[in-house]
Amino acid sequence: MNRIRTFLFLLLFPLLSQAQTLTNGSSNLMINGIRHWVKVGGAEHKTTPLVVLHGGPGGNHYVFERTAGAELEKFMTVIYYEQRGSGRSAAAPADVYTVPLMVSDLEALRKHFKLEQIIPMGYSFGASLALEYTLAHPQNVKGLILESFATLQDSAVLLTQLANFYFQAREHNRPKMDSILAGSSSLNEKYEAFWNMAKREDVMRFLFHRQDNAKRMFDMWAESKIGNSGLVMKSLMNEHRTINLFDDAKKVMAPTLLLAGLYDSNGALPATLRLDEEIPNSELRVFLESAHFPDFEETKLFVDTIRGWLRGRDLIE
């Protein structure tokens, strides 16, 4: 009998060692030598985890985890983690903020929790990071959700942002913008200059369809007391890579949900339409009362859309 028990233990041990060890709550994990803030919610559902990737770059999950995230946790397991140098995670030297290293961080997170597969869900810059992870580790991705896709590697996306910023600018800002555009600086430098001169009201009009939603978001950002140093953005803007995510998107085999706001001045809608043409197994949903943050401006519809898509794809019950 003891020999049989020993045999069964040896047979089952590899399976047991690979089981999920998720419990709800936040923690700080050392990932690739950097302390990362991580939070798990909805672990009791035991679904393939939705791993949420924030934007910025250099942003955080404070608002998302209190709005759409809290609703998603009601029916599935959600893992939030804040990227190196972002939110409540630790900073790193400027020369170690690269997209490939951030992809490596996410893979290390998956291995830490011994997860066979995950469902990356990125918003804004986080959407491009989720796509890059999927391209690098396709076997680990059960499904993919991209909201308000934004990439720093595509000049068309940056030009769209500049044009919309100019269009929405107040008259007294136009001469400054004209001077920046007429200068000999690079597109990335023009992009950075536009954002550096933006005031709160400029950003509110640029990122939100409704200004009452913008005020709510800004109030929550202030409440969080979490800043963005801009170092991650600056480092990634200077990162020289030849990858074209729109060309490579055709390699994505995982079922993919694409989400975008109709009034997104950040260039996400045209970028998302391009992705929808390239990704073989994609579905597109456009939110008619949102700009860059459908998860915030139309939270209920956003969550219902994700839940319906996951169920339709047999990714959750």
Rosetta silent file (secondary structure, phi, psi, omega in degrees, C-alpha in Angstrom):
SEQUENCE: MNRIRTFLFLLLFPLLSQAQTLTNGSSNLMINGIRHWVKVGGAEHKTTPLVVLHGGPGGNHYVFERTAGAELEKFMTVIYYEQRGSGRSAAAPADVYTVPLMVSDLEALRKHFKLEQIIPMGYSFGASLALEYTLAHPQNVKGLILESFATLQDSAVLLTQLANFYFQAREHNRPKMDSILAGSSSLNEKYEAFWNMAKREDVMRFLFHRQDNAKRMFDMWAESKIGNSGLVMKSLMNEHRTINLFDDAKKVMAPTLLLAGLYDSNGALPATLRLDEEIPNSELRVFLESAHFPDFEETKLFVDTIRGWLRGRDLIE
SCORE:     score description
SCORE:     0.000 S_00000001
   1 L     0.000  -42.313 -179.511    0.000    0.000    0.000 S_00000001
   2 H   -63.357  -35.876  178.667    2.829    2.419    0.896 S_00000001
   3 H   -66.173  -38.485  178.425    4.451    1.748   -2.469 S_00000001
   4 H   -64.794  -43.414  179.107    1.188    2.553   -4.235 S_00000001
   5 H   -62.101  -42.264  179.040    0.831    5.828   -2.300 S_00000001
   6 H   -62.897  -43.129  179.175    4.397    6.756   -3.116 S_00000001
   7 H   -61.287  -44.791  179.968    3.827    5.977   -6.809 S_00000001
   8 H   -64.375  -39.178  179.086    0.639    8.073   -6.901 S_00000001
   9 H   -62.939  -46.246 -179.979    2.376   10.980   -5.161 S_00000001
  10 H   -63.951  -32.844  179.325    5.260   10.907   -7.644 S_00000001
  11 H   -70.989  -39.625 -174.576    2.772   10.735  -10.496 S_00000001
  12 H   -90.118  -16.837 -174.272    0.647   13.656   -9.273 S_00000001
  13 H   -57.361  -43.992  177.997    3.382   15.883   -7.847 S_00000001
  14 H   -58.009  -37.346  179.588    4.189   17.628  -11.184 S_00000001
  15 H   -70.191  -41.778  179.450    0.499   18.476  -11.580 S_00000001
  16 H   -64.334  -38.386 -177.488    0.172   19.691   -8.010 S_00000001
  17 H   -69.122  -18.781 -179.998    3.289   21.833   -8.305 S_00000001
  18 L   -95.760   -0.345 -177.631    1.794   23.587  -11.335 S_00000001
  19 L   -66.474  152.969  177.525   -1.522   24.442   -9.656 S_00000001
  20 L   -65.140  139.369  178.509   -2.489   28.071   -9.221 S_00000001
  21 L  -119.099   37.548 -174.747   -1.487   29.544   -5.873 S_00000001
  22 L   -83.269  134.769  170.835   -3.495   32.738   -6.165 S_00000001
  23 L  -133.962  147.538 -177.659   -5.006   34.426   -3.128 S_00000001
  24 L   -66.267  145.596  176.865   -6.706   37.799   -3.043 S_00000001
  25 E   130.678  169.914 -179.648   -4.730   40.825   -1.899 S_00000001
  26 E  -103.057  154.741  179.881   -1.788   43.021   -2.840 S_00000001
  27 E  -156.427  171.399  175.427    1.901   42.255   -2.466 S_00000001
  28 E  -117.325  118.616 -177.136    5.339   43.343   -3.605 S_00000001
  29 E  -112.131  138.949  173.009    7.195   40.828   -5.754 S_00000001
  30 E   -82.949  112.697 -178.731   10.816   40.913   -6.847 S_00000001
  31 E  -124.649  119.214 -178.270   10.686   40.434  -10.611 S_00000001
  32 L    50.162   39.946  175.047   13.908   40.645  -12.636 S_00000001
  33 L    81.593    2.969 -179.156   15.542   42.486   -9.744 S_00000001
  34 E  -120.656  136.319  177.640   12.820   45.169   -9.430 S_00000001
  35 E   -75.172  120.564 -179.791   10.117   45.334   -6.749 S_00000001
  36 E  -112.841  134.014  172.727    6.721   45.199   -8.489 S_00000001
  37 E   -79.281  128.767 -177.868    3.350   46.001   -6.918 S_00000001
  38 E  -135.075  141.461  176.638    0.875   43.214   -7.669 S_00000001
  39 E  -136.265  138.205  176.815   -2.747   42.709   -6.631 S_00000001
  40 E  -115.197  135.327  174.618   -5.035   39.709   -7.096 S_00000001
  41 E  -135.161  151.769  177.755   -8.832   39.912   -7.017 S_00000001
  42 L    68.880   24.636 -179.103  -11.530   37.341   -7.727 S_00000001
  43 H   -61.117  -27.352 -178.392   -9.215   34.400   -7.025 S_00000001
  44 H   -63.434  -19.550 -179.619  -12.211   32.440   -5.750 S_00000001
  45 H   -77.510  -22.508  177.068  -13.545   32.134   -9.310 S_00000001
  46 L    55.979   36.084  175.438  -10.483   30.097  -10.365 S_00000001
  47 L   -88.228  167.381  167.849  -10.695   31.290  -13.968 S_00000001
  48 L   -57.748  123.127 -171.535   -7.760   31.799  -16.291 S_00000001
  49 L   -65.387  139.164  168.270   -6.511   35.109  -14.853 S_00000001
  50 E   -85.973  115.206  179.956   -7.077   38.395  -16.629 S_00000001
  51 E  -100.439  114.054 -171.717   -3.729   40.196  -16.247 S_00000001
  52 E   -92.806  129.189 -178.583   -4.321   43.929  -16.534 S_00000001
  53 E  -115.386  120.254 -176.111   -1.588   46.151  -18.006 S_00000001
  54 L   -80.737  169.609  179.920   -1.839   49.895  -17.444 S_00000001
  55 L   -98.014 -152.318 -177.640   -0.911   52.705  -19.776 S_00000001
  56 L   133.233  -91.374  -12.312    1.160   55.837  -19.418 S_00000001
  57 L   -57.336  156.941 -179.887    3.805   54.722  -19.872 S_00000001
  58 L    93.367   10.748 -178.496    4.493   55.109  -16.163 S_00000001
  59 L   -81.032 -153.536 -179.071    0.839   55.039  -15.081 S_00000001
  60 L  -159.777  178.803 -176.007   -0.871   52.900  -12.465 S_00000001
  61 L  -105.597    8.135 -170.852   -4.038   50.896  -11.720 S_00000001
  62 L   -52.997  -47.189 -178.009   -5.474   53.013   -8.907 S_00000001
  63 L   -74.940  -46.335 -176.078   -8.568   54.129  -10.833 S_00000001
  64 H   -59.362  -41.991 -176.914   -9.103   50.964  -12.870 S_00000001
  65 H   -68.889  -17.299  179.707   -9.022   48.674   -9.842 S_00000001
  66 H   -99.828   -5.582 -178.656  -11.749   50.797   -8.193 S_00000001
  67 L  -121.159  -97.819 -178.256  -14.020   51.018  -11.239 S_00000001
  68 H   -62.012  -38.893 -178.732  -14.036   48.466  -14.068 S_00000001
  69 H   -59.519  -42.678  179.972  -11.620   46.169  -12.265 S_00000001
  70 H   -61.574  -33.246  178.188  -13.886   45.846   -9.235 S_00000001
  71 H   -76.369  -37.947  177.717  -16.729   44.741  -11.528 S_00000001
  72 H   -63.350  -36.447 -179.447  -14.553   42.269  -13.454 S_00000001
  73 L   -63.395  -16.652 -178.379  -13.490   40.671  -10.168 S_00000001
  74 L   -72.458  -18.093 -178.919  -17.116   39.685   -9.536 S_00000001
  75 L  -134.838    0.256  178.072  -16.969   36.931  -12.153 S_00000001
  76 L  -155.999  164.419  177.709  -13.305   36.202  -12.895 S_00000001
  77 L   -79.045  131.150 -178.037   -9.799   36.219  -11.492 S_00000001
  78 E  -125.630  131.752  173.499   -7.973   39.496  -12.100 S_00000001
  79 E  -117.097  122.236  173.388   -4.272   40.225  -11.601 S_00000001
  80 E  -103.443  136.307  167.962   -3.101   43.844  -11.626 S_00000001
  81 E  -143.516  141.773 -177.575    0.578   44.614  -11.723 S_00000001
  82 L   -99.553  129.388 -171.636    2.309   47.937  -12.122 S_00000001
  83 L   -65.064  161.474  179.099    5.278   47.992  -14.462 S_00000001
  84 L   -52.318  134.814 -179.545    8.806   48.842  -13.387 S_00000001
  85 L    73.427   11.221 -174.714    9.135   52.522  -12.554 S_00000001
  86 L  -124.840  145.195  172.894    5.350   52.900  -12.524 S_00000001
  87 L    53.646 -122.943 -176.757    2.751   53.481   -9.830 S_00000001
  88 L   -95.899    8.984  175.084    3.576   51.634   -6.636 S_00000001
  89 L   -88.895  163.357 -176.597    6.433   49.615   -8.160 S_00000001
  90 L   -79.114  155.692  177.523   10.085   50.537   -7.705 S_00000001
  91 L   -78.505  166.145  177.228   12.098   52.622  -10.119 S_00000001
  92 L  -137.849  162.059  174.566   14.970   51.294  -12.206 S_00000001
  93 L   -56.322  149.588 -174.224   17.948   52.933  -13.934 S_00000001
  94 H   -58.386  -28.545 -176.090   16.888   54.750  -17.093 S_00000001
  95 H   -82.454    1.943  177.084   18.716   52.303  -19.321 S_00000001
  96 H  -117.703   29.099  167.086   16.605   49.335  -18.185 S_00000001
  97 L  -104.400   93.694  176.943   13.216   50.666  -19.286 S_00000001
  98 L  -135.162  153.196  179.302   12.679   48.754  -22.502 S_00000001
  99 H   -63.190  -45.563  178.173    9.635   47.003  -23.928 S_00000001
 100 H   -57.340  -37.146  178.938   11.397   43.611  -24.228 S_00000001
 101 H   -69.955  -35.707  176.393   12.374   43.800  -20.565 S_00000001
 102 H   -67.116  -34.795  174.038    8.791   44.695  -19.592 S_00000001
 103 H   -63.794  -41.428  177.658    7.629   41.673  -21.596 S_00000001
 104 H   -63.373  -37.237  176.734   10.161   39.615  -19.641 S_00000001
 105 H   -59.858  -44.812 -179.131    8.733   41.023  -16.387 S_00000001
 106 H   -65.165  -40.062  177.749    5.250   39.839  -17.339 S_00000001
 107 H   -64.928  -38.749  177.079    6.538   36.379  -18.231 S_00000001
 108 H   -64.943  -35.825  176.751    8.343   36.195  -14.873 S_00000001
 109 H   -63.488  -45.535  178.339    5.074   37.152  -13.159 S_00000001
 110 H   -58.253  -44.968 -179.668    3.255   34.321  -14.950 S_00000001
 111 H   -66.225  -37.651  179.309    5.926   31.851  -13.882 S_00000001
 112 H   -57.989  -42.584 -179.501    5.859   33.128  -10.295 S_00000001
 113 L   -87.597    3.278  177.402    2.180   32.276  -10.011 S_00000001
 114 L    54.706   47.776 -179.041    2.701   28.997  -11.931 S_00000001
 115 L   -95.886  128.984  178.135    0.022   29.885  -14.455 S_00000001
 116 L   -67.513  -45.361  178.719   -0.259   27.742  -17.554 S_00000001
 117 L  -142.705  159.803  176.924   -1.981   30.531  -19.501 S_00000001
 118 E  -134.999  167.596  171.977   -3.196   34.088  -18.949 S_00000001
 119 E  -117.291   94.421  178.079   -5.516   36.562  -20.661 S_00000001
 120 E   -66.105  133.869  174.416   -3.540   39.821  -21.023 S_00000001
 121 E  -130.166  106.009 -177.719   -5.769   42.900  -21.022 S_00000001
 122 E  -111.132  145.855  173.912   -3.949   46.122  -21.746 S_00000001
 123 E  -122.313  139.746 -177.025   -5.226   49.653  -22.053 S_00000001
 124 L    59.653 -126.536  177.188   -3.462   52.475  -23.920 S_00000001
 125 H   -57.113  -33.210  178.506    0.300   51.769  -23.819 S_00000001
 126 H   -60.940  -27.035  177.608   -0.558   48.610  -21.869 S_00000001
 127 H   -68.009  -41.158  178.051   -2.403   47.345  -24.951 S_00000001
 128 H   -68.326  -34.720  176.926    0.752   47.490  -27.058 S_00000001
 129 H   -66.004  -40.019  177.673    2.649   45.771  -24.228 S_00000001
 130 H   -63.265  -39.241  178.464   -0.013   43.040  -24.103 S_00000001
 131 H   -66.543  -42.465  178.961    0.324   42.570  -27.870 S_00000001
 132 H   -62.721  -40.969  177.973    4.114   42.378  -27.629 S_00000001
 133 H   -61.958  -43.259 -179.192    3.831   39.759  -24.886 S_00000001
 134 H   -61.807  -39.666  178.458    1.424   37.724  -27.019 S_00000001
 135 H   -67.914  -34.752 -177.922    3.816   37.816  -29.969 S_00000001
 136 H   -79.862  -32.272 -174.498    6.730   36.748  -27.757 S_00000001
 137 L  -135.264   60.862 -173.931    4.866   34.018  -25.825 S_00000001
 138 H   -59.228  -32.291 -176.993    1.866   32.913  -27.919 S_00000001
 139 H   -69.080  -16.451 -177.495    1.577   29.551  -26.161 S_00000001
 140 H   -95.249   -1.273 -173.329    0.899   31.295  -22.834 S_00000001
 141 E  -109.318  116.225  179.385   -2.009   33.425  -24.060 S_00000001
 142 L   -86.151  -31.166  177.546   -5.523   31.981  -23.927 S_00000001
 143 L  -160.086  162.569 -175.110   -7.192   35.205  -25.039 S_00000001
 144 E  -138.598  132.768  178.138   -6.195   38.830  -25.598 S_00000001
 145 E  -125.574  123.105 -178.511   -8.034   42.091  -24.870 S_00000001
 146 E  -120.828  117.259  179.926   -6.721   45.410  -26.216 S_00000001
 147 E  -111.795  132.143  174.188   -8.372   48.672  -25.143 S_00000001
 148 L    50.065   54.430 -173.573   -7.529   52.095  -26.612 S_00000001
 149 L   -54.895  130.604  177.086   -4.414   50.756  -28.329 S_00000001
 150 L  -142.432  134.325  178.166   -1.459   53.150  -28.292 S_00000001
 151 L  -132.753  143.614  177.690    2.111   52.538  -29.362 S_00000001
 152 L   -88.065   -3.375 -173.331    5.197   54.733  -29.243 S_00000001
 153 L   -97.273    0.054 -176.056    6.736   52.802  -32.143 S_00000001
 154 L  -120.105  120.759 -175.810    4.418   53.964  -34.933 S_00000001
 155 H   -66.223  -32.278 -179.275    4.774   57.432  -36.455 S_00000001
 156 H   -63.658  -38.545  178.284    1.189   57.453  -37.788 S_00000001
 157 H   -65.665  -44.049  179.916   -0.170   57.076  -34.238 S_00000001
 158 H   -64.964  -40.647  178.924    2.057   59.892  -32.958 S_00000001
 159 H   -64.613  -37.671  176.805    1.079   62.157  -35.862 S_00000001
 160 H   -62.078  -42.349  178.546   -2.613   61.505  -35.166 S_00000001
 161 H   -63.397  -44.449  179.241   -2.106   62.548  -31.557 S_00000001
 162 H   -60.894  -44.454 -179.064   -0.278   65.720  -32.587 S_00000001
 163 H   -62.618  -43.171 -179.812   -2.985   66.652  -35.074 S_00000001
 164 H   -70.121  -35.681  175.670   -5.768   66.120  -32.537 S_00000001
 165 H   -62.016  -43.764  179.833   -3.884   68.005  -29.855 S_00000001
 166 H   -64.264  -43.988 -178.465   -3.506   70.912  -32.257 S_00000001
 167 H   -60.667  -39.380 -176.133   -7.165   70.763  -33.295 S_00000001
 168 H   -88.713   -7.127 -176.333   -8.369   70.875  -29.686 S_00000001
 169 L   -66.905  149.818  174.634   -5.878   73.485  -28.487 S_00000001
 170 L   -75.801  159.349 -173.026   -7.059   76.888  -27.397 S_00000001
 171 H   -56.458  -37.333 -176.025   -6.151   79.869  -29.554 S_00000001
 172 H   -71.542  -15.008  178.096   -3.399   81.118  -27.242 S_00000001
 173 H   -89.957  -19.095 -174.712   -1.594   77.749  -27.542 S_00000001
 174 H   -60.830  -43.364  178.834   -1.627   77.611  -31.325 S_00000001
 175 H   -59.169  -39.021  178.317    1.352   79.959  -31.869 S_00000001
 176 H   -64.289  -42.146 -179.890    3.472   77.833  -29.508 S_00000001
 177 H   -66.898  -38.688  176.910    2.403   74.693  -31.330 S_00000001
 178 H   -59.073  -41.006 -179.365    3.118   76.301  -34.707 S_00000001
 179 H   -65.527  -41.511  178.867    6.639   77.069  -33.519 S_00000001
 180 H   -63.902  -45.578 -177.438    7.174   73.485  -32.340 S_00000001
 181 H   -66.686  -32.618 -178.728    5.856   72.018  -35.593 S_00000001
 182 H   -79.070  -14.982 -177.115    7.974   74.345  -37.717 S_00000001
 183 L   -72.231  173.923 -176.401   11.148   73.467  -35.836 S_00000001
 184 L   -94.263    6.916 -178.456   13.772   70.927  -36.882 S_00000001
 185 L   -69.011  163.639 -178.786   13.251   68.628  -33.906 S_00000001
 186 L   -73.732  167.065  177.399   12.274   64.991  -34.382 S_00000001
 187 H   -59.216  -42.178  179.040    8.698   63.710  -34.268 S_00000001
 188 H   -62.256  -39.209  179.509    9.343   62.233  -30.829 S_00000001
 189 H   -69.171  -38.445  175.535   10.677   65.581  -29.584 S_00000001
 190 H   -62.961  -43.431  178.556    7.648   67.416  -30.985 S_00000001
 191 H   -57.901  -48.488 -179.747    5.387   64.869  -29.303 S_00000001
 192 H   -63.156  -39.941 -179.773    7.130   65.366  -25.958 S_00000001
 193 H   -64.525  -40.510  177.893    6.995   69.167  -26.318 S_00000001
 194 H   -60.683  -46.387 -179.003    3.235   69.111  -26.961 S_00000001
 195 H   -67.840  -35.634 -179.587    2.583   67.056  -23.845 S_00000001
 196 H   -66.582  -29.706 -178.630    4.929   69.188  -21.731 S_00000001
 197 H   -89.558   -7.756 -176.707    3.021   72.364  -22.610 S_00000001
 198 L   -69.038  134.701  173.639   -0.419   70.803  -22.033 S_00000001
 199 L   -93.733  170.493 -178.652   -2.479   72.175  -19.147 S_00000001
 200 H   -54.505  -45.051 -177.278   -5.025   70.206  -17.155 S_00000001
 201 H   -66.734  -31.016  176.293   -7.930   71.474  -19.254 S_00000001
 202 H   -64.601  -46.090 -178.950   -6.106   70.504  -22.470 S_00000001
 203 H   -65.525  -38.572  179.358   -5.610   66.948  -21.230 S_00000001
 204 H   -60.868  -45.267  179.789   -9.236   66.732  -20.055 S_00000001
 205 H   -69.028  -32.503 -175.892  -10.551   67.668  -23.510 S_00000001
 206 H   -73.639  -38.374 -170.848   -8.038   65.394  -25.215 S_00000001
 207 H  -100.224  -14.437 -173.221   -8.697   62.205  -23.232 S_00000001
 208 L  -128.274  143.654  175.437  -12.403   62.391  -22.326 S_00000001
 209 L   -76.289  -44.476 -179.289  -15.652   62.696  -24.227 S_00000001
 210 L  -111.263  132.739 -175.157  -17.546   64.142  -21.265 S_00000001
 211 H   -74.816  -20.504  173.737  -15.927   66.677  -19.003 S_00000001
 212 H   -69.137  -34.769  174.587  -17.788   65.495  -15.900 S_00000001
 213 H   -67.127  -38.975  177.866  -16.055   62.152  -16.414 S_00000001
 214 H   -59.978  -43.583  179.835  -12.751   63.967  -16.830 S_00000001
 215 H   -63.715  -41.615  178.471  -13.251   65.732  -13.498 S_00000001
 216 H   -60.703  -44.262  179.681  -14.076   62.454  -11.757 S_00000001
 217 H   -63.285  -46.401 -179.593  -10.932   60.851  -13.150 S_00000001
 218 H   -62.931  -37.100  176.959   -8.724   63.800  -12.180 S_00000001
 219 H   -63.125  -40.091  179.140  -10.188   63.771   -8.670 S_00000001
 220 H   -70.406  -37.228  174.875   -9.337   60.078   -8.336 S_00000001
 221 H   -60.120  -42.370  178.840   -5.834   60.662   -9.671 S_00000001
 222 H   -65.654  -40.919  179.012   -5.371   63.339   -7.004 S_00000001
 223 H   -60.677  -34.967 -176.349   -6.823   61.043   -4.346 S_00000001
 224 H   -67.743  -29.907 -175.730   -4.322   58.314   -5.241 S_00000001
 225 L    57.912   28.185  177.220   -1.302   60.517   -4.528 S_00000001
 226 L  -109.151  122.069 -177.397    0.572   58.411   -7.098 S_00000001
 227 L   -98.892  179.784  175.562    2.600   60.410   -9.585 S_00000001
 228 L  -133.845  111.570 -175.528    4.268   59.729  -12.914 S_00000001
 229 L   -68.953  -20.412 -176.952    7.866   60.914  -13.164 S_00000001
 230 L    85.407   -5.066 -176.508    7.833   60.694  -16.961 S_00000001
 231 H   -67.756  -39.234 -179.778   11.088   58.719  -16.926 S_00000001
 232 H   -63.841  -46.558  177.846    9.535   55.545  -18.344 S_00000001
 233 H   -57.714  -47.964 -177.141    7.931   57.491  -21.188 S_00000001
 234 H   -62.264  -42.327 -179.507   11.142   59.333  -21.968 S_00000001
 235 H   -64.683  -44.077 -177.915   13.195   56.132  -21.969 S_00000001
 236 H   -71.255  -31.312  176.614   10.754   54.262  -24.208 S_00000001
 237 H   -64.473  -28.958 -178.956   10.461   57.198  -26.615 S_00000001
 238 L   -92.806    0.588 -179.934   14.232   56.961  -27.101 S_00000001
 239 L   -76.059  125.472 -177.450   14.178   53.187  -27.546 S_00000001
 240 L   -98.504  112.009  179.848   15.196   52.301  -31.094 S_00000001
 241 L  -137.368  151.706 -177.507   13.370   49.227  -32.381 S_00000001
 242 L  -101.870   -2.215 -177.043   12.427   48.049  -35.847 S_00000001
 243 L   -63.590  141.082  173.147    9.327   46.043  -34.878 S_00000001
 244 L  -118.837  104.875 -174.220    6.049   46.981  -36.576 S_00000001
 245 H   -63.677  -30.847 -179.576    3.201   45.789  -34.386 S_00000001
 246 H   -69.962  -38.585  176.186    0.603   46.248  -37.120 S_00000001
 247 H   -68.683  -42.761 -175.961    2.514   43.969  -39.497 S_00000001
 248 H   -75.439  -17.030 -177.093    3.246   41.410  -36.793 S_00000001
 249 H   -60.034  -25.473  179.942   -0.327   41.408  -35.506 S_00000001
 250 H   -64.823  -15.342  179.468   -1.281   38.923  -38.235 S_00000001
 251 H   -82.231  -10.765 -177.033    0.734   36.318  -36.286 S_00000001
 252 L   -74.258  120.123  179.940   -1.645   36.493  -33.306 S_00000001
 253 L  -102.095  -16.620 -178.785   -3.712   33.302  -33.168 S_00000001
 254 L   -68.014  144.908  172.571   -5.377   33.860  -29.785 S_00000001
 255 L   -57.885  134.610 -171.351   -8.988   35.109  -29.814 S_00000001
 256 E  -130.746  132.204  175.197   -8.730   38.883  -29.478 S_00000001
 257 E  -107.762  124.093 -179.685  -11.185   41.550  -28.339 S_00000001
 258 E  -108.423  127.578 -175.471  -10.475   45.083  -29.567 S_00000001
 259 E  -125.914  133.750  179.899  -12.058   48.002  -27.693 S_00000001
 260 E  -152.396  149.191  175.964  -11.988   51.692  -28.628 S_00000001
 261 E   -90.408  140.944 -177.711  -13.856   54.906  -27.908 S_00000001
 262 L   -61.053  -34.066 -173.718  -15.414   56.785  -30.820 S_00000001
 263 L  -101.804   22.076 -176.451  -14.033   60.153  -29.620 S_00000001
 264 L   -72.383  110.383  178.470  -10.511   59.002  -28.756 S_00000001
 265 L   -78.936   -9.316 -175.940   -8.122   61.787  -29.822 S_00000001
 266 L   -79.228    2.069  177.018   -5.158   59.629  -28.846 S_00000001
 267 L    88.412    7.702 -174.425   -5.318   57.791  -32.158 S_00000001
 268 H   -69.865  -36.561 -175.913   -6.647   54.542  -30.714 S_00000001
 269 H   -65.390  -52.378  177.153   -9.649   54.138  -33.024 S_00000001
 270 H   -61.587  -35.106  177.902   -7.749   54.210  -36.354 S_00000001
 271 H   -65.640  -40.361  179.866   -5.016   52.080  -34.775 S_00000001
 272 H   -67.692  -37.660  176.417   -7.607   49.580  -33.545 S_00000001
 273 H   -62.259  -38.184  176.884   -9.235   49.432  -36.976 S_00000001
 274 H   -64.850  -42.308  178.782   -5.819   48.580  -38.433 S_00000001
 275 H   -64.109  -37.907 -179.151   -5.347   45.811  -35.869 S_00000001
 276 H   -63.313  -30.421  177.347   -8.791   44.431  -36.634 S_00000001
 277 H   -73.725  -27.624 -173.175   -7.752   44.017  -40.261 S_00000001
 278 H   -94.685  -41.065 -175.454   -4.569   42.167  -39.325 S_00000001
 279 L   -74.885  121.101 -172.927   -5.453   39.889  -36.380 S_00000001
 280 L   -61.824  -35.860 -171.559   -7.146   36.796  -37.833 S_00000001
 281 L  -117.273   53.482 -174.699   -9.391   36.006  -34.863 S_00000001
 282 E  -111.273  154.272  172.049  -10.405   39.474  -33.651 S_00000001
 283 E  -130.247  138.588 -175.935  -13.666   41.174  -32.723 S_00000001
 284 E  -112.342  135.111  173.775  -14.078   44.954  -32.541 S_00000001
 285 E  -128.936  124.865  178.752  -16.332   46.948  -30.201 S_00000001
 286 E  -107.940  130.150 -179.187  -16.579   50.757  -30.462 S_00000001
 287 E   -95.410  121.033 -168.151  -17.957   52.720  -27.502 S_00000001
 288 L   -82.933   -8.848 -179.922  -20.110   55.593  -28.712 S_00000001
 289 L  -122.645   28.486 -175.771  -19.948   57.755  -25.573 S_00000001
 290 L  -133.368  158.189  169.745  -16.241   57.425  -24.774 S_00000001
 291 L  -110.069 -113.315 -173.345  -12.862   58.824  -25.692 S_00000001
 292 L   -80.263  -14.442 -175.130   -9.623   57.225  -24.449 S_00000001
 293 L  -126.438   71.004  175.137  -11.123   55.504  -21.380 S_00000001
 294 H   -57.535  -32.342  179.103  -14.221   53.415  -22.226 S_00000001
 295 H   -61.674  -25.474 -178.687  -13.575   51.464  -19.019 S_00000001
 296 H  -100.412  -41.549 -175.753  -14.225   54.695  -17.082 S_00000001
 297 H   -79.059  -28.582  178.589  -16.733   56.589  -19.225 S_00000001
 298 L  -134.905   59.976 -170.408  -18.950   53.563  -19.967 S_00000001
 299 H   -57.196  -49.100 -175.885  -17.974   51.156  -17.198 S_00000001
 300 H   -62.385  -46.754  179.763  -21.069   48.932  -17.196 S_00000001
 301 H   -64.470  -38.863  178.336  -21.120   48.487  -20.968 S_00000001
 302 H   -58.613  -51.529 -178.310  -17.364   47.924  -20.956 S_00000001
 303 H   -66.266  -43.338  178.832  -17.575   45.148  -18.343 S_00000001
 304 H   -61.334  -37.705  178.980  -20.674   43.573  -19.928 S_00000001
 305 H   -63.706  -45.796  179.527  -18.900   43.544  -23.301 S_00000001
 306 H   -64.768  -43.639 -179.265  -15.864   41.749  -21.886 S_00000001
 307 H   -62.462  -44.202  179.388  -18.011   39.262  -19.964 S_00000001
 308 H   -63.481  -41.065  179.438  -20.127   38.455  -23.021 S_00000001
 309 H   -66.220  -44.120  179.444  -17.074   38.014  -25.223 S_00000001
 310 H   -60.788  -42.669  178.465  -15.321   35.755  -22.688 S_00000001
 311 H   -66.516  -41.782  179.764  -18.413   33.588  -22.370 S_00000001
 312 H   -64.276  -24.957  179.349  -18.901   33.459  -26.124 S_00000001
 313 L   -98.848    7.230 -178.914  -15.339   32.241  -26.513 S_00000001
 314 L    58.368   33.160  177.558  -15.677   29.705  -23.652 S_00000001
 315 L   -89.606  -20.960  169.511  -12.937   31.514  -21.730 S_00000001
 316 L  -140.841  166.604  177.141  -15.151   31.691  -18.621 S_00000001
 317 L   -84.422    0.000    0.000  -18.407   29.999  -17.640 S_00000001
